[in-house]
Amino acid sequence: MKIAISSSGNTLDSSLDPRFGRCAYFLIVDPADMTYEVFDNQSAAQSGGAGIQAAQFLADKNVSAVITGHVGPNAVQTLAAAGIEIFAEQQGTIKEGVEKYKRGGFIPTTQSTVASHFGTGAGAGPGGRIGQGQAPTGGRGMGQGGGRGMGPGGGRGMGRGGGIRRS
């Protein structure tokens, strides 16, 4: 059995990357002996469809489960079609995630945790949540991703928020 974890680095001590489709790396770990392979996420720089491409990549690697922070609806659909369990809204190090998985400490999800186009560079909002900044007026953005705009203008950004970007 192999599990994939979205990671900000290339070791078991790296932090889990909260973005699924646009994470820096995927660590594919065998929980039985903690051996792992590291893969650069080639879909991270894509202008669209990063979650779908990442999910297809992991399906090709025959993983049984994915541990990540946030996952969008298209990635959920692609992972589910491949029979891959999704454990979303996780945090900590890769090693901590694998240990929690081994103890049965996760509940799988079949629902997305963010809207489409979540990780496409939208501004950081309250609490530092990437890609879902909120305008003081609560206005909705107008982009495809339906992102919340930030700053003056009542949230009428292009769905990107126009705020401070975080990498």
C-alpha positions as CSV (number, residue, x, y, z in Angstrom):
1,M,0.0,0.0,0.0
2,K,1.2,3.5,-0.8
3,I,-0.2,6.9,0.3
4,A,0.5,10.3,-1.2
5,I,0.9,13.4,0.9
6,S,1.1,17.0,-0.5
7,S,4.3,18.4,0.9
8,S,6.2,21.7,1.0
9,G,9.5,19.9,1.1
10,N,11.2,16.6,0.2
11,T,11.6,14.8,3.5
12,L,9.4,13.1,6.1
13,D,10.1,16.1,8.4
14,S,8.7,18.6,5.8
15,S,5.4,20.3,6.4
16,L,2.3,19.1,4.7
17,D,1.4,21.6,2.0
18,P,-2.2,22.7,2.4
19,R,-2.7,22.9,-1.4
20,F,-3.4,19.6,-3.2
21,G,-3.1,20.5,-6.9
22,R,-0.5,23.2,-6.4
23,C,1.7,21.7,-3.7
24,A,5.4,21.8,-4.2
25,Y,6.0,18.0,-3.9
26,F,4.2,14.7,-3.4
27,L,5.8,12.2,-1.1
28,I,4.5,8.7,-1.8
29,V,5.1,6.7,1.4
30,D,4.8,3.0,2.3
31,P,3.4,3.3,5.8
32,A,4.6,-0.2,6.7
33,D,8.3,0.7,6.6
34,M,8.2,4.5,6.0
35,T,10.1,4.2,2.7
36,Y,9.2,7.0,0.4
37,E,9.6,8.5,-3.0
38,V,9.6,12.3,-3.7
39,F,8.0,13.8,-6.9
40,D,8.0,17.4,-7.9
41,N,4.4,18.4,-8.6
42,Q,4.5,19.1,-12.3
43,S,0.9,20.4,-12.3
44,A,1.6,23.2,-9.8
45,A,2.5,25.7,-12.5
46,Q,-0.5,24.9,-14.8
47,S,-2.9,27.7,-15.4
48,G,-5.8,25.4,-14.9
49,G,-6.7,21.8,-14.1
50,A,-3.8,21.4,-11.6
51,G,-6.0,19.3,-9.2
52,I,-7.1,17.0,-12.0
53,Q,-3.6,16.5,-13.3
54,A,-2.2,15.9,-9.8
55,A,-4.9,13.3,-9.1
56,Q,-4.3,11.5,-12.4
57,F,-0.5,11.4,-11.6
58,L,-1.2,9.8,-8.2
59,A,-3.6,7.3,-9.8
60,D,-0.9,6.3,-12.2
61,K,1.4,5.8,-9.2
62,N,-1.2,3.4,-7.7
63,V,-1.6,5.2,-4.4
64,S,-4.5,4.1,-2.1
65,A,-5.0,7.3,-0.2
66,V,-4.1,11.0,-0.3
67,I,-3.4,13.1,2.8
68,T,-3.6,16.9,2.1
69,G,-4.9,20.2,3.4
70,H,-7.4,21.4,0.8
71,V,-8.8,19.7,-2.2
72,G,-11.1,21.1,-4.9
73,P,-14.2,19.5,-6.5
74,N,-12.5,18.4,-9.7
75,A,-9.6,16.7,-7.8
76,V,-12.1,15.0,-5.5
77,Q,-14.0,13.7,-8.5
78,T,-10.9,12.4,-10.2
79,L,-9.5,10.8,-7.0
80,A,-12.8,9.2,-6.2
81,A,-13.1,7.8,-9.8
82,A,-9.6,6.2,-9.3
83,G,-10.7,4.6,-6.0
84,I,-8.3,6.8,-3.9
85,E,-9.4,7.7,-0.4
86,I,-9.0,11.4,0.5
87,F,-8.0,12.6,3.9
88,A,-8.3,16.4,3.7
89,E,-7.9,19.4,6.1
90,Q,-4.8,18.0,7.6
91,Q,-1.7,19.7,8.8
92,G,1.7,19.0,10.5
93,T,4.7,17.1,9.2
94,I,4.6,14.3,6.7
95,K,5.8,11.9,9.3
96,E,3.0,13.0,11.7
97,G,0.4,12.5,8.9
98,V,1.6,9.0,8.1
99,E,1.6,8.0,11.8
100,K,-1.9,9.3,12.3
101,Y,-3.0,7.4,9.2
102,K,-1.5,4.2,10.6
103,R,-3.4,4.7,13.8
104,G,-6.7,5.1,11.9
105,G,-6.9,8.7,13.0
106,F,-8.4,10.1,9.8
107,I,-11.9,10.1,8.5
108,P,-12.1,10.0,4.7
109,T,-14.0,12.7,2.8
110,T,-15.9,12.6,-0.5
111,Q,-16.5,16.4,-0.5
112,S,-14.2,19.2,-1.7
113,T,-13.0,21.5,1.0
114,V,-12.6,24.6,-1.3
115,A,-14.2,26.0,-4.4
116,S,-12.9,25.4,-7.9
117,H,-9.7,27.3,-8.8
118,F,-8.8,27.7,-5.1
119,G,-5.0,27.7,-5.4
120,T,-4.6,29.9,-8.5
121,G,-2.9,32.7,-6.7
122,A,-5.7,34.4,-4.9
123,G,-4.9,36.6,-2.0
124,A,-4.5,35.4,1.6
125,G,-7.4,36.3,3.8
126,P,-8.2,36.3,7.5
127,G,-6.3,33.7,9.4
128,G,-3.8,33.4,6.5
129,R,-6.0,31.1,4.5
130,I,-4.5,31.0,1.0
131,G,-6.7,31.7,-1.9
132,Q,-9.8,32.7,0.0
133,G,-9.3,36.3,1.0
134,Q,-12.4,38.2,2.1
135,A,-13.3,41.7,1.3
136,P,-14.2,44.0,4.2
137,T,-17.6,44.4,2.4
138,G,-18.0,40.7,2.0
139,G,-18.4,41.2,-1.8
140,R,-18.0,38.2,-4.1
141,G,-15.3,38.1,-6.8
142,M,-16.3,37.8,-10.4
143,G,-13.7,35.3,-11.7
144,Q,-14.4,31.7,-12.7
145,G,-13.3,30.5,-9.3
146,G,-15.8,32.7,-7.5
147,G,-13.0,33.9,-5.2
148,R,-13.7,36.6,-2.7
149,G,-12.2,39.9,-3.6
150,M,-10.0,41.9,-1.2
151,G,-9.7,45.5,-0.6
152,P,-11.6,48.5,-1.9
153,G,-14.1,48.0,-4.7
154,G,-16.4,45.8,-2.7
155,G,-14.7,42.6,-3.6
156,R,-15.1,43.0,-7.4
157,G,-11.7,41.5,-8.2
158,M,-11.3,39.1,-11.0
159,G,-11.9,36.1,-8.7
160,R,-8.2,36.3,-7.7
161,G,-8.7,38.7,-4.8
162,G,-6.0,41.1,-5.9
163,G,-4.5,40.9,-2.5
164,I,-1.1,39.8,-1.1
165,R,0.1,36.6,-2.8
166,R,1.8,33.8,-0.9
167,S,3.9,31.1,-2.3
